[in-house]
Every structure is written in C-alpha cells, then in structure tokens.
Amino acid sequence: MSFALSTDPIVPDAPHFESEEGAEVQFLGTVRGSENGQTISGIDYSAYLPMAEKTLEELLARGQSEHGLHRAFIQHRLGFVAVEDASILIRVHTKHSAEAFAICQWYLKEVKTTVPIWKKPVT
C-alpha cells in the first residue's frame, strides 16, 4: 500500500504479481481539453501536503479494512498538468478481477471526494 503526490509525470509500470494475485486493475486519468465547456491548456493541481498525505494513508488503511486483502498504489500529479497528460494513476492487485475493478473504482471516488487536492483549469 503506497501513494505518491508529486510534480513528476506518471509513467505506468509493467504489472508485477505476487503469488496469490490473479488480477491487476489500473486506472489512468488524463486531463481533458475542456472544463465546463471552456477550452483549456491544462489543470494546475495543488494540495495541502500534510493533510493530503495523512488522508491518503487513512484511505489506504480503510480500503484494507473495508475491502479485504489487496495491494494498492495511488499517484496524483501536482502542479501544471497539460491536456492529454495523466493526472492520476490507481493500481489495484487482488485474487480476482471483479473485486479489483470494484476496489479501484472505490479508491477513485474516495480520492476525488476526500483528499484535499484542488484543481484550477488553465486556459
């Protein structure tokens, strides 16, 4: 269970499975070319790092508690992210595919609604 908040580009790794894992689900979210109907060049992401890091630690612990044994990694970009560049990566490893999809979707919803990361569209 780990996470990264950084200005570094997101570069997805090749899958690596442990002996009891049969599924990996990876979500990669990119910046769209428009926000609220307006063309943009990208999004400037900012965060209050101490709170965002604490929230992500708690989120990953809660994921284990609520969804059973799995491995997860969350990376979110900070700073300016241009259109078509990745802004978030969520990777979940489990025994079975259905649970990997569900857990990945749960993490995405929770990151968007609980982690103090703010976005400002840039025209």
Accessible surface in RSA format (square Angstrom, percent):
REM  Atomic radii and reference values for relative SASA: ProtOr
REM  Chains: A
REM  Algorithm: Lee & Richards
REM  Probe-radius: 1.40
REM  Slices: 20
REM RES _ NUM      All-atoms   Total-Side   Main-Chain    Non-polar    All polar
REM                ABS   REL    ABS   REL    ABS   REL    ABS   REL    ABS   REL
RES MET A   1    90.44  46.8  35.81  23.7  54.63 130.1  35.83  30.5  54.61  72.4
RES SER A   2    55.86  47.2  51.20  68.3   4.66  10.7  39.50  84.1  16.36  22.9
RES PHE A   3    51.34  25.7  29.85  18.5  21.49  55.9  29.85  18.1  21.49  61.5
RES ALA A   4    33.04  30.4  27.48  42.4   5.56  12.6  32.83  46.2   0.21   0.5
RES LEU A   5    24.54  13.7   0.82   0.6  23.72  59.6   0.82   0.6  23.72  63.8
RES SER A   6    32.07  27.1  26.25  35.0   5.82  13.4  30.02  63.9   2.05   2.9
RES THR A   7    92.16  65.5  81.65  82.8  10.52  25.1  53.84  72.3  38.33  57.9
RES ASP A   8    87.41  61.2  86.40  86.0   1.01   2.4  17.40  41.0  70.01  69.8
RES PRO A   9    91.39  66.6  83.70  76.3   7.70  28.0  83.70  69.1   7.70  47.8
RES ILE A  10    15.97   9.1   0.00   0.0  15.97  38.5   0.00   0.0  15.97  43.3
RES VAL A  11   112.54  74.1  97.98  88.7  14.56  35.1  98.87  85.9  13.67  37.1
RES PRO A  12    55.83  40.7  37.53  34.2  18.30  66.5  37.53  31.0  18.30 113.7
RES ASP A  13    99.03  69.4  86.73  86.3  12.30  29.1  23.72  55.8  75.31  75.1
RES ALA A  14    87.04  80.0  61.02  94.2  26.02  59.2  67.82  95.5  19.22  50.9
RES PRO A  15    81.12  59.1  59.51  54.2  21.61  78.6  59.91  49.5  21.22 131.9
RES HIS A  16   125.31  68.5 120.21  83.6   5.10  13.1  82.82  85.4  42.49  49.4
RES PHE A  17    93.08  46.6  71.29  44.2  21.79  56.7  71.29  43.2  21.79  62.4
RES GLU A  18    92.15  52.9  83.82  63.4   8.33  19.8  29.31  56.7  62.84  51.3
RES SER A  19   115.73  97.8  70.03  93.5  45.70 105.3  57.48 122.4  58.25  81.6
RES GLU A  20   121.54  69.8 111.05  84.0  10.49  25.0  55.75 107.8  65.78  53.7
RES GLU A  21    30.74  17.6  15.81  12.0  14.92  35.5  11.38  22.0  19.36  15.8
RES GLY A  22    59.68  73.6   0.00   N/A  59.68  73.6  27.43  75.3  32.25  72.2
RES ALA A  23     8.76   8.1   5.11   7.9   3.65   8.3   8.76  12.3   0.00   0.0
RES GLU A  24    40.66  23.3  11.38   8.6  29.28  69.7   2.04   3.9  38.62  31.5
RES VAL A  25    16.59  10.9  14.43  13.1   2.15   5.2  16.59  14.4   0.00   0.0
RES GLN A  26    71.16  39.8  40.97  29.9  30.18  71.9  10.56  22.5  60.60  46.0
RES PHE A  27    70.30  35.2  67.40  41.7   2.90   7.6  70.30  42.6   0.00   0.0
RES LEU A  28    73.28  40.8  49.79  35.6  23.49  59.1  49.79  35.0  23.49  63.2
RES GLY A  29    11.65  14.4   0.00   N/A  11.65  14.4  11.65  32.0   0.00   0.0
RES THR A  30    69.59  49.5  50.76  51.5  18.82  44.9  23.35  31.4  46.24  69.9
RES VAL A  31     4.80   3.2   0.02   0.0   4.78  11.5   2.85   2.5   1.94   5.3
RES ARG A  32   162.61  68.3 152.46  77.7  10.15  24.2  70.77  96.7  91.84  55.7
RES GLY A  33    33.21  41.0   0.00   N/A  33.21  41.0  20.62  56.6  12.59  28.2
RES SER A  34    52.48  44.3  49.19  65.6   3.29   7.6  16.83  35.8  35.65  49.9
RES GLU A  35    25.80  14.8  20.57  15.6   5.23  12.4   5.37  10.4  20.42  16.7
RES ASN A  36   151.05 104.2 103.66 100.2  47.39 114.1  41.32  99.5 109.73 106.1
RES GLY A  37    81.91 101.0   0.00   N/A  81.91 101.0  38.94 106.9  42.96  96.2
RES GLN A  38   104.36  58.4  99.78  72.9   4.58  10.9  32.54  69.3  71.82  54.5
RES THR A  39   109.68  78.0  99.71 101.1   9.97  23.8  64.29  86.4  45.39  68.6
RES ILE A  40    10.85   6.2   2.18   1.6   8.67  20.9   4.22   3.0   6.63  18.0
RES SER A  41    53.34  45.1  41.32  55.1  12.02  27.7  43.45  92.5   9.89  13.9
RES GLY A  42     0.00   0.0   0.00   N/A   0.00   0.0   0.00   0.0   0.00   0.0
RES ILE A  43     7.00   4.0   7.00   5.2   0.00   0.0   7.00   5.0   0.00   0.0
RES ASP A  44    56.65  39.7  54.37  54.1   2.28   5.4   5.82  13.7  50.83  50.7
RES TYR A  45    21.61  10.1  18.16  10.3   3.45   9.0   6.84   5.1  14.77  18.2
RES SER A  46    60.02  50.7  56.13  74.9   3.89   9.0  42.52  90.5  17.50  24.5
RES ALA A  47    25.46  23.4   0.00   0.0  25.46  57.9   0.58   0.8  24.88  65.9
RES TYR A  48   120.23  56.1 116.15  66.1   4.08  10.6  81.00  60.9  39.23  48.4
RES LEU A  49    75.38  42.0  73.05  52.3   2.33   5.9  73.05  51.3   2.33   6.3
RES PRO A  50    83.34  60.7  70.44  64.2  12.90  46.9  77.26  63.8   6.08  37.8
RES MET A  51   102.92  53.3  99.07  65.6   3.85   9.2  79.59  67.7  23.33  30.9
RES ALA A  52     0.00   0.0   0.00   0.0   0.00   0.0   0.00   0.0   0.00   0.0
RES GLU A  53    70.04  40.2  70.04  53.0   0.00   0.0  10.07  19.5  59.97  49.0
RES LYS A  54   122.85  59.9 120.51  73.9   2.34   5.6  85.68  77.1  37.17  39.6
RES THR A  55    24.51  17.4  24.12  24.5   0.39   0.9  13.37  18.0  11.14  16.8
RES LEU A  56     1.08   0.6   1.08   0.8   0.00   0.0   1.08   0.8   0.00   0.0
RES GLU A  57   104.42  60.0  95.84  72.5   8.58  20.4  31.79  61.5  72.64  59.3
RES GLU A  58    92.18  52.9  84.92  64.2   7.26  17.3  47.50  91.9  44.68  36.5
RES LEU A  59     5.64   3.1   2.52   1.8   3.12   7.8   5.26   3.7   0.37   1.0
RES LEU A  60     7.79   4.3   7.54   5.4   0.26   0.6   7.77   5.5   0.02   0.0
RES ALA A  61    64.10  58.9  51.11  78.9  12.99  29.5  59.28  83.5   4.82  12.8
RES ARG A  62    94.80  39.8  89.91  45.8   4.89  11.7  44.58  60.9  50.22  30.4
RES GLY A  63     0.00   0.0   0.00   N/A   0.00   0.0   0.00   0.0   0.00   0.0
RES GLN A  64    47.22  26.4  38.70  28.3   8.52  20.3  29.68  63.2  17.54  13.3
RES SER A  65    97.22  82.2  57.66  76.9  39.57  91.1  35.19  74.9  62.03  86.9
RES GLU A  66    99.87  57.3  64.74  49.0  35.13  83.7  34.15  66.0  65.73  53.7
RES HIS A  67    61.95  33.9  39.87  27.7  22.08  56.5  34.65  35.7  27.31  31.8
RES GLY A  68    36.72  45.3   0.00   N/A  36.72  45.3  33.59  92.2   3.12   7.0
RES LEU A  69   168.28  93.7 140.20 100.3  28.08  70.6 141.38  99.3  26.89  72.4
RES HIS A  70    12.25   6.7   0.00   0.0  12.25  31.3   7.05   7.3   5.21   6.1
RES ARG A  71    67.78  28.5  67.22  34.3   0.56   1.3  36.35  49.7  31.43  19.0
RES ALA A  72     6.01   5.5   0.00   0.0   6.01  13.7   2.58   3.6   3.43   9.1
RES PHE A  73    52.96  26.5  52.73  32.7   0.23   0.6  52.73  32.0   0.23   0.7
RES ILE A  74     0.69   0.4   0.57   0.4   0.12   0.3   0.57   0.4   0.12   0.3
RES GLN A  75    21.99  12.3  21.99  16.1   0.00   0.0   0.95   2.0  21.05  16.0
RES HIS A  76    16.51   9.0  16.44  11.4   0.07   0.2   0.76   0.8  15.75  18.3
RES ARG A  77    22.80   9.6  22.73  11.6   0.07   0.2   0.07   0.1  22.73  13.8
RES LEU A  78    20.18  11.2  19.48  13.9   0.70   1.8  19.48  13.7   0.70   1.9
RES GLY A  79    21.20  26.1   0.00   N/A  21.20  26.1  19.63  53.9   1.57   3.5
RES PHE A  80    97.47  48.8  78.08  48.4  19.40  50.5  78.08  47.3  19.40  55.5
RES VAL A  81     0.54   0.4   0.00   0.0   0.54   1.3   0.54   0.5   0.00   0.0
RES ALA A  82    35.76  32.9  34.09  52.6   1.67   3.8  34.09  48.0   1.67   4.4
RES VAL A  83    41.30  27.2  28.99  26.2  12.31  29.7  28.99  25.2  12.31  33.4
RES GLU A  84   143.62  82.5 122.33  92.5  21.29  50.7  41.54  80.4 102.07  83.3
RES ASP A  85    65.60  46.0  62.35  62.1   3.26   7.7   9.09  21.4  56.52  56.4
RES ALA A  86    14.36  13.2   8.08  12.5   6.28  14.3   8.08  11.4   6.28  16.6
RES SER A  87     8.13   6.9   8.13  10.8   0.00   0.0   0.00   0.0   8.13  11.4
RES ILE A  88    10.92   6.2  10.92   8.1   0.00   0.0  10.92   7.9   0.00   0.0
RES LEU A  89     3.14   1.7   3.14   2.2   0.00   0.0   3.14   2.2   0.00   0.0
RES ILE A  90     0.00   0.0   0.00   0.0   0.00   0.0   0.00   0.0   0.00   0.0
RES ARG A  91    24.29  10.2  24.06  12.3   0.23   0.5   9.96  13.6  14.34   8.7
RES VAL A  92     0.00   0.0   0.00   0.0   0.00   0.0   0.00   0.0   0.00   0.0
RES HIS A  93     7.29   4.0   6.97   4.8   0.32   0.8   4.16   4.3   3.12   3.6
RES THR A  94     2.72   1.9   0.37   0.4   2.35   5.6   2.72   3.7   0.00   0.0
RES LYS A  95   119.51  58.3 106.59  65.4  12.92  30.8  53.97  48.6  65.54  69.8
RES HIS A  96   116.96  63.9 113.64  79.0   3.32   8.5  79.33  81.8  37.63  43.8
RES SER A  97    64.90  54.8  60.38  80.6   4.52  10.4  26.75  57.0  38.15  53.4
RES ALA A  98    77.93  71.7  66.11 102.0  11.82  26.9  72.67 102.3   5.26  13.9
RES GLU A  99    66.97  38.4  60.35  45.7   6.62  15.8  26.62  51.5  40.35  32.9
RES ALA A 100     0.00   0.0   0.00   0.0   0.00   0.0   0.00   0.0   0.00   0.0
RES PHE A 101   129.00  64.5 124.75  77.3   4.26  11.1 125.10  75.8   3.90  11.2
RES ALA A 102    57.57  52.9  48.06  74.2   9.51  21.6  52.85  74.4   4.72  12.5
RES ILE A 103     4.74   2.7   4.74   3.5   0.00   0.0   4.74   3.4   0.00   0.0
RES CYS A 104     5.94   4.5   5.94   6.6   0.00   0.0   1.83   4.6   4.12   4.4
RES GLN A 105   132.97  74.4 127.50  93.2   5.47  13.0  39.16  83.3  93.82  71.2
RES TRP A 106    40.33  16.2  34.80  16.8   5.53  13.0  28.51  15.2  11.82  19.2
RES TYR A 107     0.00   0.0   0.00   0.0   0.00   0.0   0.00   0.0   0.00   0.0
RES LEU A 108    32.10  17.9  32.10  23.0   0.00   0.0  32.10  22.5   0.00   0.0
RES LYS A 109   119.28  58.2 112.93  69.3   6.36  15.1  95.16  85.6  24.13  25.7
RES GLU A 110    14.05   8.1  14.05  10.6   0.00   0.0   0.00   0.0  14.05  11.5
RES VAL A 111     6.50   4.3   3.88   3.5   2.62   6.3   3.88   3.4   2.62   7.1
RES LYS A 112   150.40  73.4 114.65  70.3  35.75  85.1  65.09  58.6  85.31  90.9
RES THR A 113    96.99  69.0  60.68  61.5  36.31  86.5  63.88  85.8  33.11  50.1
RES THR A 114    63.86  45.4  40.95  41.5  22.91  54.6  47.40  63.7  16.46  24.9
RES VAL A 115     9.80   6.4   0.00   0.0   9.80  23.6   0.20   0.2   9.59  26.0
RES PRO A 116    17.93  13.1  10.42   9.5   7.50  27.3  17.93  14.8   0.00   0.0
RES ILE A 117    30.88  17.6   7.91   5.9  22.97  55.4   7.91   5.7  22.97  62.3
RES TRP A 118   137.91  55.3 134.65  65.2   3.26   7.7 110.51  58.9  27.40  44.5
RES LYS A 119   102.85  50.2  76.96  47.2  25.89  61.6  50.73  45.7  52.12  55.5
RES LYS A 120   142.50  69.5 141.29  86.7   1.21   2.9  85.41  76.9  57.09  60.8
RES PRO A 121    52.31  38.1  39.13  35.7  13.18  47.9  39.13  32.3  13.18  81.9
RES VAL A 122    50.63  33.3  47.68  43.2   2.96   7.1  50.63  44.0   0.00   0.0
RES THR A 123   106.82  76.0  64.60  65.5  42.22 100.6  48.40  65.0  58.43  88.3
END  Absolute sums over single chains surface
CHAIN  1 A     7100.5       5673.4       1427.1       4071.4       3029.1
END  Absolute sums over all chains
TOTAL          7100.5       5673.4       1427.1       4071.4       3029.1
